């Protein structure tokens, strides 16, 4: 190693220069170790020096710094039959005046140009070995002294924190590399899952959609048969087939909605501002003919011209499902009421500062307490609804809950007064001027 200019053999100057190097904040731990090695090597009169770190997992020593750059990076298995392995195993410093005469390491004598060498352990604060420092090839062919060993031990104590730092940095770099590889692997897996999920959703929609066309044809032909005037014995057969096909078509529509909701959710759906009042009015226009057939009056009490965080298609399906359910379970000449209200949020976990409550109320038979949570599960229907012959798949409210969940809202059902059910939904009005168009 080349010597820095101005290095003198005086011990006091040596110590001051060493402290200046080790205390310099502008130098990296590796640079401090290199410059410190230059000084200690000059002080000891050695032409060869190296620092080896102990890898506990692999049980080997690795050269991390050396006067001979060609050996940096080399590894050797931990063995007490070699000098470094002996020092690392027994945690004892070695001062060997004649390596050829030492029976413990005689097989290694050819590796040194001169007979004397020193090796000291690098010990952590907990007393575990983190590596060794080796010094060999005394200039002039003489032997190292106890004073040399004492100075090398002192130096080992000074540089151990630096080496600890280097080890920590090395581990951190390995962890970063491992996490980078893991993140890349997870990204690949995520893309594969998204592709598989998309393909699955597309396949489901394609298959289910393909079912709709022939099923619609079956229903149309059933209608035609009824129009052509079947015999009395044929009427119940046609009616049963018509009801079954209609129920199956309804289920297919619901499954298509489930597939669309799942697809949006898996693609990382983000709610956006949507004007809710025009959307409610549009759905009421579509459902009005069915309500008129049963003589049902729909009272629209929704008057807040605001935007909510959501998706136009999904919000439309939510409103349509709740209103059509109300029409389905409201008796003839009954009444349905829609309403909304808003207030300042009192929960820190809410996505905005303003809450919108939207509800649909009917005056049907109502929902028993034991079903108030269960009706939002898949395929759940009340026994009396099934017995009364009211059409249903048990999917609609399940989809409603999934949609509301995507908007970070809530949905529940409570009793209406004097009777019936009131389905309530919590949505969120965006913060800022976009939340209220006329406010």
C-alpha positions in Angstrom: 0.0 0.0 0.0 1.4 3.5 -0.7 2.1 5.6 2.4 0.4 9.1 2.9 2.9 11.9 2.7 4.3 13.1 6.0 4.0 9.9 8.0 6.8 9.7 10.6 7.7 6.8 12.9 7.1 8.7 16.1 4.4 6.9 18.2 2.6 10.1 19.3 2.3 11.3 15.7 1.1 7.9 14.7 -1.6 7.9 17.3 -2.8 11.4 16.4 -2.9 10.6 12.7 -4.8 7.3 13.4 -7.4 9.2 15.6 -7.7 11.8 12.9 -8.5 9.2 10.2 -10.9 7.2 12.4 -12.7 10.3 13.6 -13.1 11.9 10.1 -16.8 12.3 9.3 -16.3 12.9 5.6 -14.7 9.4 5.0 -16.6 6.2 4.6 -15.9 3.2 7.0 -14.2 1.4 4.2 -11.9 4.4 3.4 -11.1 4.8 7.1 -10.2 1.1 7.3 -7.9 1.4 4.3 -6.1 4.5 5.5 -5.8 3.1 9.0 -4.3 -0.1 7.6 -1.7 2.0 5.8 -0.6 3.6 9.0 -0.5 0.4 11.2 1.3 -1.4 8.5 4.0 1.3 8.3 4.2 1.4 12.1 4.7 -2.3 12.4 7.1 -2.5 9.5 5.0 -5.1 7.7 4.7 -5.5 4.0 1.6 -7.8 4.1 -1.7 -7.2 6.0 -5.3 -8.3 5.6 -8.7 -8.1 7.3 -10.9 -11.2 7.1 -14.6 -11.3 8.2 -16.3 -14.4 9.6 -19.5 -15.6 7.9 -21.3 -17.7 10.6 -23.9 -19.1 8.2 -21.2 -20.4 5.8 -18.6 -21.1 8.5 -15.9 -19.4 6.4 -13.6 -16.4 6.5 -13.6 -13.8 3.7 -10.9 -11.3 2.8 -12.4 -7.8 2.7 -9.3 -5.7 2.8 -5.6 -6.5 2.0 -2.3 -5.0 0.8 -2.5 -7.5 -2.0 -5.7 -6.5 -3.9 -5.7 -9.8 -5.8 -6.7 -11.7 -2.7 -9.7 -9.4 -1.7 -12.9 -11.5 -2.0 -11.2 -14.9 -1.4 -12.7 -17.2 1.1 -11.4 -20.1 3.2 -13.3 -22.6 5.4 -13.1 -22.1 9.1 -10.4 -24.5 10.4 -8.1 -24.3 13.5 -5.4 -25.8 11.2 -4.9 -22.3 9.6 -3.8 -19.2 11.5 -6.9 -17.1 10.8 -9.2 -20.0 11.6 -7.3 -20.7 14.9 -7.6 -17.1 16.0 -11.3 -17.0 15.0 -12.1 -20.3 16.7 -10.3 -19.7 20.0 -10.6 -15.9 20.2 -6.9 -15.7 21.0 -4.3 -13.4 19.4 -1.2 -15.1 17.9 2.4 -13.9 17.8 4.5 -16.4 15.9 8.2 -15.8 15.6 8.8 -18.8 13.3 5.9 -20.3 11.4 8.0 -23.1 10.1 8.7 -24.3 13.7 5.1 -24.1 14.9 3.6 -27.6 14.7 0.1 -26.3 14.6 0.6 -24.5 11.2 3.7 -26.1 9.7 1.7 -26.9 6.5 1.2 -23.2 5.9 4.9 -22.1 6.1 5.3 -21.8 2.3 2.7 -19.0 2.2 4.9 -16.5 4.0 8.1 -14.9 2.7 9.4 -14.4 6.3 8.9 -16.6 9.3 7.2 -14.2 11.7 3.5 -13.2 11.7 0.7 -11.9 13.9 -3.1 -12.5 13.9 -5.6 -10.9 16.3 -9.4 -11.4 16.6 -12.0 -8.7 16.0 -14.5 -9.0 18.9 -17.9 -7.4 19.0 -19.3 -5.8 22.2 -21.0 -9.1 23.0 -17.7 -10.9 22.7 -18.4 -12.8 19.5 -15.8 -13.0 16.8 -16.6 -10.9 13.7 -13.2 -11.4 12.0 -9.4 -11.3 12.2 -6.5 -9.0 11.3 -3.4 -10.6 9.9 0.0 -9.0 9.6 3.0 -10.8 8.1 6.4 -10.4 6.2 8.3 -8.2 8.6 10.5 -5.9 6.7 14.2 -6.8 7.1 13.4 -10.4 7.9 13.2 -10.0 11.7 10.4 -11.1 14.0 7.5 -9.2 15.4 7.6 -8.3 19.1 5.2 -8.2 22.0 5.0 -4.4 21.6 4.0 -4.9 17.9 1.3 -7.4 19.1 0.1 -4.9 21.7 -0.2 -2.1 19.1 -2.1 -4.4 16.7 -4.5 -5.4 19.5 -5.0 -1.7 20.2 -5.7 -1.0 16.5 -8.2 -4.0 16.4 -10.1 -2.3 19.3 -10.2 1.0 17.4 -11.4 -0.4 14.0 -13.9 -3.0 15.4 -16.7 -0.4 15.4 -15.8 0.5 11.8 -15.9 -3.1 10.7 -19.2 -3.6 12.6 -20.5 -0.7 10.6 -19.3 -2.3 7.4 -20.9 -5.6 8.3 -24.2 -3.8 9.0 -24.0 -1.9 5.7 -23.2 -5.1 3.9 -26.2 -6.9 5.5 -28.4 -3.9 4.7 -27.3 -4.0 1.1 -28.0 -7.7 0.9 -31.5 -7.2 2.5 -32.2 -4.4 0.1 -31.2 -6.6 -2.8 -33.3 -9.4 -1.3 -36.3 -7.1 -1.0 -35.8 -5.8 -4.5 -35.8 -9.4 -5.8 -38.9 -10.1 -3.7 -40.7 -7.0 -4.8 -39.9 -7.9 -8.4 -41.1 -11.4 -7.9 -44.3 -10.1 -6.2 -44.9 -7.7 -9.0 -44.6 -10.5 -11.5 -47.0 -12.7 -9.5 -49.4 -9.7 -9.2 -49.4 -9.3 -12.9 -50.0 -13.0 -13.4 -52.9 -12.9 -10.9 -54.4 -9.9 -12.6 -54.1 -11.5 -16.0 -55.6 -14.8 -14.6 -58.4 -12.9 -12.8 -59.2 -10.8 -15.9 -59.2 -13.9 -18.1 -61.5 -15.7 -15.6 -63.8 -12.7 -15.4 -64.0 -12.4 -19.2 -64.6 -16.1 -19.5 -67.4 -16.0 -16.9 -69.0 -13.0 -18.6 -68.7 -14.6 -22.0 -70.2 -17.9 -20.9 -73.0 -16.3 -18.9 -73.7 -13.8 -21.7 -73.9 -16.7 -24.2 -76.5 -18.3 -21.9 -78.6 -15.2 -22.1 -79.3 -15.3 -25.9 -80.8 -18.8 -26.1 -82.6 -18.3 -22.8 -84.2 -15.1 -24.1 -85.3 -17.0 -27.2 -86.9 -19.7 -24.9 -88.8 -17.0 -23.0 -89.9 -15.3 -26.2 -91.2 -18.6 -27.6 -93.1 -19.3 -24.3 -94.7 -15.9 -24.7 -95.6 -16.8 -28.3 -97.1 -20.1 -27.2 -99.2 -18.3 -24.6 -100.4 -15.9 -27.3 -101.3 -18.7 -29.7 -103.7 -20.1 -27.2 -102.5 -23.4 -25.7 -104.9 -26.1 -24.4 -105.8 -26.1 -20.8 -103.5 -29.1 -20.2 -100.6 -27.2 -21.8 -101.0 -23.9 -19.9 -99.5 -25.1 -16.6 -96.5 -26.7 -18.4 -95.8 -23.5 -20.3 -96.3 -21.4 -17.2 -93.9 -23.5 -15.2 -91.3 -23.4 -18.0 -91.7 -19.6 -18.3 -91.2 -19.0 -14.6 -88.1 -21.2 -14.5 -86.6 -19.6 -17.5 -87.4 -16.1 -16.2 -85.8 -16.9 -12.9 -82.7 -18.3 -14.6 -82.4 -15.2 -16.7 -82.6 -13.0 -13.6 -79.8 -15.1 -12.0 -77.6 -14.7 -15.0 -78.1 -10.9 -14.9 -77.1 -10.9 -11.2 -74.0 -13.1 -11.8 -73.0 -10.7 -14.6 -73.2 -7.8 -12.2 -71.1 -9.8 -9.6 -68.5 -10.5 -12.2 -68.3 -6.8 -13.2 -68.0 -5.7 -9.6 -65.2 -8.3 -8.9 -63.4 -7.2 -12.0 -63.4 -3.6 -11.0 -62.3 -4.4 -7.5 -59.4 -6.6 -8.6 -58.2 -3.9 -11.0 -57.8 -1.4 -8.2 -61.0 0.6 -8.4 -60.9 4.2 -7.2 -64.2 6.0 -6.5 -64.8 9.3 -8.4 -67.4 12.0 -7.9 -70.9 11.1 -9.3 -74.1 13.2 -9.3 -76.5 11.0 -7.5 -79.9 12.9 -8.0 -80.1 12.5 -11.8 -79.0 8.9 -11.4 -81.9 8.2 -8.9 -84.4 9.9 -11.2 -83.2 7.9 -14.1 -83.6 4.6 -12.3 -87.1 5.6 -11.1 -88.2 6.2 -14.7 -87.1 2.7 -15.6 -88.8 1.0 -12.7 -92.1 3.1 -13.0 -93.9 0.7 -15.4 -93.5 -2.2 -12.9 -94.7 -0.1 -10.1 -97.8 1.0 -12.0 -98.7 -2.6 -12.8 -99.1 -3.2 -9.0 -100.6 0.3 -8.3 -97.6 1.2 -6.2 -96.9 4.9 -5.5 -93.3 5.9 -5.4 -92.6 9.1 -3.4 -89.1 10.6 -4.3 -87.9 12.7 -1.4 -84.4 13.0 -2.7 -83.7 16.7 -3.0 -80.0 17.1 -2.4 -78.2 17.9 -5.7 -74.8 16.6 -4.6 -72.0 14.4 -5.8 -70.9 11.2 -4.0 -67.7 9.2 -4.3 -68.5 6.1 -6.5 -69.0 4.9 -10.0 -72.0 5.8 -12.2 -72.7 2.2 -13.4 -72.3 0.7 -10.0 -74.3 3.4 -8.2 -77.0 2.9 -10.8 -77.2 -0.8 -10.2 -77.3 -0.2 -6.4 -80.3 2.2 -6.7 -82.0 0.0 -9.2 -81.6 -3.1 -7.0 -82.9 -1.4 -3.9 -85.9 0.1 -5.7 -86.8 -3.0 -7.7 -86.6 -5.0 -4.4 -89.0 -2.6 -2.8 -91.4 -2.9 -5.7 -91.1 -6.7 -5.5 -91.9 -7.0 -1.8 -94.5 -4.1 -1.6 -98.1 -5.3 -1.8 -100.5 -4.0 -4.5 -101.6 -0.4 -4.1 -98.7 0.0 -1.6 -96.2 2.9 -1.2 -92.4 3.3 -1.6 -90.5 6.3 -0.3 -87.0 7.4 -1.2 -85.0 10.0 0.7 -81.6 11.3 1.5 -79.8 13.4 4.2 -76.3 14.6 4.9 -74.2 15.6 7.9 -70.6 16.2 9.0 -68.7 13.0 9.6 -67.8 12.2 13.1 -65.5 9.3 12.3 -61.8 9.8 11.6 -61.7 6.7 9.3 -64.3 8.2 6.9 -62.8 9.2 3.5 -64.4 12.7 3.5 -65.8 15.1 6.0 -69.4 14.9 4.8 -71.7 11.8 4.9 -74.7 11.2 2.7 -77.5 8.8 3.8 -79.7 7.4 1.1 -82.7 5.2 1.8 -85.5 3.2 0.2 -88.5 2.4 2.3 -91.4 0.1 1.5 -94.6 -0.9 3.4 -94.3 -4.7 2.8 -94.2 -7.4 5.4 -90.8 -6.3 6.7 -87.7 -8.4 7.5 -87.4 -10.5 10.7 -84.6 -9.5 13.1 -82.8 -12.8 12.5 -82.5 -12.0 8.8 -81.4 -8.3 9.0 -77.7 -9.3 8.6 -78.2 -12.5 6.6 -80.1 -10.9 3.7 -76.8 -9.4 2.5 -75.2 -12.8 2.2 -75.2 -14.7 -1.1 -78.3 -16.8 -1.9 -80.1 -16.0 1.4 -83.8 -15.5 1.2 -86.5 -15.4 3.9 -88.6 -18.5 4.1 -91.9 -16.6 3.9 -90.7 -14.8 0.7 -90.0 -18.2 -0.9 -93.3 -19.6 0.3 -95.2 -16.6 -1.0 -93.8 -17.2 -4.5 -92.0 -13.9 -4.8 -89.3 -14.1 -7.4 -85.7 -13.7 -6.2 -82.2 -15.1 -6.5 -80.6 -14.1 -3.2 -77.8 -12.3 -5.1 -79.1 -8.7 -5.4 -78.5 -7.5 -1.9 -75.1 -9.3 -1.8 -74.1 -7.3 -4.8 -75.3 -4.1 -3.2 -73.1 -4.7 -0.1 -70.1 -5.4 -2.4 -70.7 -2.1 -4.3 -71.1 -0.1 -1.1 -68.0 -1.7 0.3 -66.0 -0.5 -2.7 -67.1 3.0 -1.9 -66.0 2.6 1.8 -69.7 3.0 2.8 -72.2 0.9 4.8 -75.6 -0.7 4.1 -78.1 -2.0 6.5 -81.9 -2.6 6.9 -84.2 -1.4 9.6 -87.9 -1.6 10.3 -90.1 1.0 8.7 -93.0 2.6 10.6 -95.8 1.3 10.9 -94.5 -1.7 8.9 -92.2 -2.6 6.1 -88.4 -2.3 5.5 -86.1 0.6 5.2 -82.8 -0.1 3.4 -80.2 2.6 4.3 -76.9 3.3 2.5 -74.0 5.5 3.7 -72.0 7.2 0.9 -69.5 10.1 1.0 -69.7 13.6 -0.5 -66.3 14.8 -1.8 -64.6 17.5 0.0 -64.4 20.9 -1.7 -66.7 22.6 -4.3 -67.3 19.4 -6.3 -69.3 17.9 -3.5 -72.2 20.4 -3.8 -73.1 21.7 -7.2 -75.5 24.3 -6.0 -74.4 24.8 -2.4 
